[in-house]
Amino acid sequence: MRDLTWPAVRGQTYLLSVGKAATQMAAAISHHLPRDIEGLIVTRQGYVQPGFAPGHIAIVEASHPVPDAAGAQAAQTALAAADALAEGDLLLVLMSGGASALLPAPAAGISLPEKQAVTRALLHSGAPIGEMNIVRKHLSAIKGGHLASRAWPAMIHMIGISDIPGDDVAMIGSGPTVADSSTCADTLAIVARYQIALPEAIRAQLEDGTLETPKPDDPRLQRSTAVLCARPADMCAAAAEAAKAQGYDIVMLGDALEGDALALGRDHATQALALKAQGRKVALISGGEATVIVRNRDGRGGRCSAYLLACALALEGEPDICGFAADSDGIDGSEDNAGAFLWPGILDAMGGAAQAREMLDSDNSYLAFKTAEGLLLTGPSGTNVNDLRVLLVN
């Protein structure tokens, strides 16, 4: 059991909970908080925990994955609250996946529409989440340690649910309370690598260092601490335990896999076929966050359904191999499904391999699984520890 206590303070405590699990995290610790505590909860639209109504804590529902004005206004509220804290106070931050989009505060000289345009380009580029968050940090007045610098000299403590491969606390929600070791130069290299268009005014600020973030030696961040309460590894371990109880040997492929979702799906299919040839009853389990390069802006799909469709095409209807892939927050990409299921007859249910291939190539993996009645629909789960992929070889 991780130590989820926080520093005692003689002054006031302000609660800021942001992310897809924001209301659930606040509800989980509400009985440990002062009755009159003030604060702010920012979560994705439709993700508020039913029945949760904290007395003095405002709840804002904002847009994800592209930020909106509601989230931008919430970010300004959070910054103003940080500015008002004194040395004897505590900023208690609960952070979960999705916070980067839900709490946007464009840096000086950057407009919200410009931030939205860069976010859309990053989402379609295939860039891994770590590189996306480096860019986000350097275009922000709240991410990359800026919130902690504004709250100084108050104490800051962050409790996080990791949705980041490798569990880097500086990347969860783009690290508003954590010092940033990346640089403006790193940001310029990333936007060049993925051919992200930047307004000249933003590029100039990156080139002259105006948009640099607080670094680990910044004295304003020396009173900031962080701890994780849930990780992708925990999810994968629970899946392994469940599969083992059903008589499967476990092949753990890792809890922090990244890279192209289609390549990952093909690779896992190859491994499943090899294990079947050995006559083994195995569960291949993996976590992490793959990426998809979106070429059809009107396509419908997400990284989990794209992964699973590539896997299905590589398996070619092989008997005795089934499985699923799902985002643990309950939403895969921009659609209403957490992910999808795979079974030997899935391609036939999609209208044949050629039709399935066409839908994958047009970024319509969601429609492929919808046609096959193979969508995994859960609704918001109340947590977010990245994706879970399981292939069962019988």
N, C-alpha and C positions, 0 to 999 in steps of 0.2 A: 504494500500500500504506500503510495507516494505521500510525502508530507505536503498537504495543501493548506497549511496554516499561512498566515501572513503577518507582517510586523504589527505589533501593538503601537498605537500612536496616542499622543495626548490631545491632539486636535481632531479635526473632522476627517471622515473618510468619504471620498467620492467614488462611486462605482461606475465604470464604463465597460459595458459588455457588447462586443461586436462580432458578428459572424453568423453563419447559418445555424449555429447552436447557441446563439446569444441568450435567448429567453430560457432555454433549458439549463444552461450553466448558471444563470442568475438564480433560477428557482432552486437549483441543487444546494446553493450555499445561503439561501435567503434567511434560514433560521439562525445563521451565525452572524448576521449583520444587524447593526442598530436599527430599531424600528423606524426611526426618522431619517434614515440615510437618504441622501439625494444622489441622483445619477442619471444615466442615459443608456438605453439598450437600442442597438441598431441591428436589425436582422433583415433577411430577404423577405420580399413580399410573400405572404402566405405561410411563413415559417414560425409565427408566434405560437408558443406552446398553449394549447387550449386551456382556458381557465386561469391562466397566470395573469394577475393584475397587481403589480407592486405599487404600494401607496405613493411614494414620493419619487418614483423612477419613471421617467418618460420612455415610451417605446416608439421607435420610428421604423417603419418598413420602407426599405429602399430597393433599388434595382440591382440586379446581378445577372450576367457578368460585366455589363457596361454600366458605369456609374450614372447617377441621375441627380437632379437638383435636391431631392429629399435627402439623399446621402450627403451631399455637399453642405446643406444647411446643418445637418447633424454634426458634421466634422467641425464646423465653426462653433457650434455649441460646446463640443468637447474641448476645443482649444481655449475657449473663453473660461471654461471651468478649470482647466489646468493653470491658466494664468492667475486665477484667484486663489490658488492653494499657497499655503505658507509652510515654513520649515517643520512645524509640528504636525502637518497633515499627511494623509496618504491618498494616493491615486491607485485604486485597486482596479486592474484591467483584466477582463476575461476575454480571451481571444480565440476564435475558431475560424475555420476555413471560410473564404468568401469575404473576409474583412477588408481586403485590399480594394475591392470594388465598392463595398458598402459604405466606406468612410473616406470619400475623396476630398482632398483639400488642395487644389492646384496651387503650386508655388507662385509667388509674385510674378506677374507678367505672363501667366499662362491662364487661359480661359477654360471653363468646363467643357465646352465643345471641342477644344483642342485636345484636352485630356481624353475625352470620349473617343476621338478619332484615333489617337495613338493606341488606346486600349483595344479597339476593334481590330486594328492592324496586327497587334501582337497576338490576339486570340486566333487569327487566321493564319499566322506565320509558321506555326509549328514550333515556336520557341518553347523550351522547358520552363516550368514555373519559376525556377530560380533566376533565370535571365529576365523573364517578364517582370519579376519583382524588383530587380535592380533598376530597371527603367522606371517603374512606378515610384520607387523611393526618390529618385533624383528629379522627378517632376512634381514633388509633393511638399506641402508645408506641414504635414503631420506624420508621414511615414519615415522610415529610416532613422528613428531616434528623435525626430523633431518634437513629438508629443512630450517625451520625457524632458527634453531641454526646456520646454515651455512650463512644465510643472515644477522644475527645480526652484527652490531648495526642498520641496516636499519629497517624501519617499514615494517610490513607484514600485508596485509589485504586479507582475503579470502571471496569470495562470492560463496556460494554453492547451488546446487540443490540436495536435500536429496533423496537418494535411500536406506536409512537405517531405519529400524524399530526403532521408538523412536527419530529419527532425531538427533542423537549424532554427532556433528560436528567433533569430534575426530575420527569418523569411516568413514566419507566420503572420499573416495580415500585413506583410511588408515591414514588420518590425517597428511599429510606432514608438515603442518604449525601449528599444534595443539599439545599441551603437552599431553603426554600419561600417563594414570594412571595404565595401566596394566604392568605386570612384566615378566621377563624371567621365573619365576616359573609358572606363569599362562600359558605361552607358552608350557612349558614342560608338564603341566597337560592336555592341549588340545591335543597335539600330542599323548599322552598316551591314552586318552579317545577314540580317533578315529583310533588308531593304525597306525599312520603316521610314516613311516620309515624316520629316519634322519641320515645323515652321522655322524660318530662319532666326527669329528672335529666340526661340528655345535652343536651337543649335548654338547660337552665340553665347548664351548663358552657360551651356555645358562646356563649351570650349574655354571660357575664361574662368570657370570654377565657381560661378555665382550660385549654382545649384548643388554645391557639395553638401553632403550630409554630415551630421555629428559622428566623430570617430571614437574608438574605444578609449582614447586618452582624454576625451572631453570631460572636464570636471563636472559638468551639469548632468552627466549620466552615471556618476559614481554611486548614487543612491538608488539605482534601479536594479531590481532583481527579477528573475523569471524562473518558472518551473512548469513542466508538462504534466498533465493529468491523464492523457490518453494519446496513443501513438499508433501508426499503421501496424507496427509489429504486434501490438496487443490484438488487433483484429485478426491478423494472419494466424496467430497462435490459437485463438479461439476457433477459427475455421479448421485448423489442423486437429484440434482436440475432437471436434464434432465428426470429422471424417474418419479419424482413427477409431472412434466408437462404433462406426459402421463397418469396420474391418479393412479399411484402406491403409496401405503403407503411404507415408507422406514424403513427397518430394517438394521441399520448400525452395522456390526459385528466387526468393528475396522479397523484402517488404518495401523496397525503394526503387523499383524498376522504372526507368524512363526511356525515352526514345520514341520512334515512330510506331504508332499503334498497329498499323498494318503489318509491319515487319515483325513486331512482337507476336501478333496472332499467328503468323506463318511459322515462326520459330517454335512456339509452344505446341502447335499442331505436329510438327516434326518430332518433338520430344515425346508427345503422347503416342504417336505411331511406333516409335522405337520401343517404348516401354510395353506397349501391347504385344509387340513381336517377341518380347522376352517372357510373355505369359504372366505379367504382374498385375495385381489389382492395386492401382495407385491413384492418389489424389495429387495433382500438380497445383500448387497454391502460390499465388503471388499478389503483392500489393504494389503501390506506387502510382505514378501519374504519367501515362503515355501522352503523346501529342498527335494531332492530326493537322496536316496542311490542307486548309480549306480552299478549294478551287472554285466550287460552286456556291456563291453567296446565298443562293436560294435553297440549298440542300438542307436536309433534315437528318440530324444524327449527332452522335457524341463519340468520345474516344472509346467508351466501353462497347457500344454497339459496333463501331468500326473494327475494333480489335476482334470481336467475336465473329463478325462476318468474314473477315480475312481468314480466321482460324477455320471456320466452316468450309470455306472454299478450298483450303489446303487439305482438309480431311476427306473431302469428296464423298461424304456419306458413309464413312467408315463405321461399321457396326461397333457397338459396345463402348463408344466414347461420347460422353455428354458433359454438360457443365453450364456455367454462367459467368457473366462479368457484370459488375455493378459499381456505381459510385456510392460510397457509404452514406452520402448525405441525402440520397433518394432521388437525385436528379442527374441525368447524364447529358451534359451539354445544355442545349436550350429547350429540350423537350420535356414531356411529363413523366418519362420513365427513368427508373434507377439504372436500368441496363437491359439485358436480354438473356434468354436461355438458348442452349445449343443441344441438339439431339441428332441422331443419324439421318432422320428424314427431313431436316430443316430446309435443305436446298429445294427439295421437291415442293415443300409447302410455300416456298417463295416464288414458285413458278419455274423452277429449274435453275441450273448453275449459271446459264448465260444471263438470265434475268437478274440473278443475285449479283453477278459480276458487274452488270451495268449499273445497278443501284449503288454498289460500293464505289465504282469509279465516278459516280455523280454526287458523291457525299450524301447519299440517301439511305444510310444503314438503318435509321429509325423506320423508314417506310418498308424496308425489306422485312424486318422482324414484325412489324405491324401486320403486313400481309400474311405472314406465317403464324400469327397469333402467338408470337414468342416474346413479347415485351415483358419485362419484369417491372411491375408497377407497385410501388410502396408508398408514395407520397413522402414528404419531408420526414427524415428519420430522427432528427434531434441531435445528430452528431455529424462529424465529418473527419474521417481519418483516411481519406484518399480512396482509391479503387481496390476492389477485391476481385480476383479472377481465380476460378476453380475449374479444372478439367478432371473428370472422373474416368479412369480407364478400368474397364471390368474384364 
